Amino acid sequence: GQQLNQSPQSMFIQEGEDVSMNCTSSSIFNTWLWYKQDPGEGPVLLIALYKAGELTSNGRLTAQFGITRKDSFLNISASIPSDVGIYFCAGPNYGGATNKLIFGTGTLLAVQP
Amino acid sequence: SAVISQKPSRDICQRGTSLTIQCQVDSQVTMMFWYRQQPGQSLTLIATANQGSEATYESGFVIDKFPISRPNLTFSTLTVSNMSPEDSSIYLCSVEAPLETLYNEQFFGPGTRLTVL
């Protein structure tokens, strides 16, 4: 079945640094979603991408929909301590009657003040 | 986005017992989903809760273990039955974005952290 692999698995950075993470799939996705999960909370949607090549920003966050439709990238500029959390990519599995989401393996981000 | 609440937020249960988790949405939604997140892992879809019909379960999840109710368009429950320590996880409900957005975005509740002793 479809799988989403994220890298790196974890990152430990200094406040102010930029961060890059990516998500790859063995099959094509028509939508890419990026979520952030704070400790003890549910995932919160950060950015949604709908077209190959699309580049979308949300504050200090920028995400891109890969041209091959098999990958996506998330960048965070000038990281701050509240960026700490787990970042998940997700995409809809169009098999079946509902658009079920498949989640990536996650990237844990730790920011040192 | 929809506002989603879950009860309880956390619980510690004994092996062999059952726990029912409630999910309430502040607006009517067609699709509600239940996910499991095992410690240190990603989210795995358990089932899709359909109003007026039986839930649709993913491979590896069965109705006897995870019965689901969906009595109306704003509420759903998930029961974790005959619990064992392996059921210790965060259980999350989510809803699909309103139809008028035309997209596949899902919004999540805060989760229920379950520990089984």
Interface residues (C-beta under 8 A of the other chain):
Chain A: T31 L33 Y35 G40 E41 G42 P43 V44 L45 A48 Y50 F88 A90 P92 G96 A97 T98 N99 K100 L101 F103 G104 T105 G106
Chain B: S1 I4 M31 F33 S42 L43 T44 L45 T48 T56 E58 L92 S94 E96 Y103 N104 E105 Q106 F107 F108 G109 P110 G111 R113
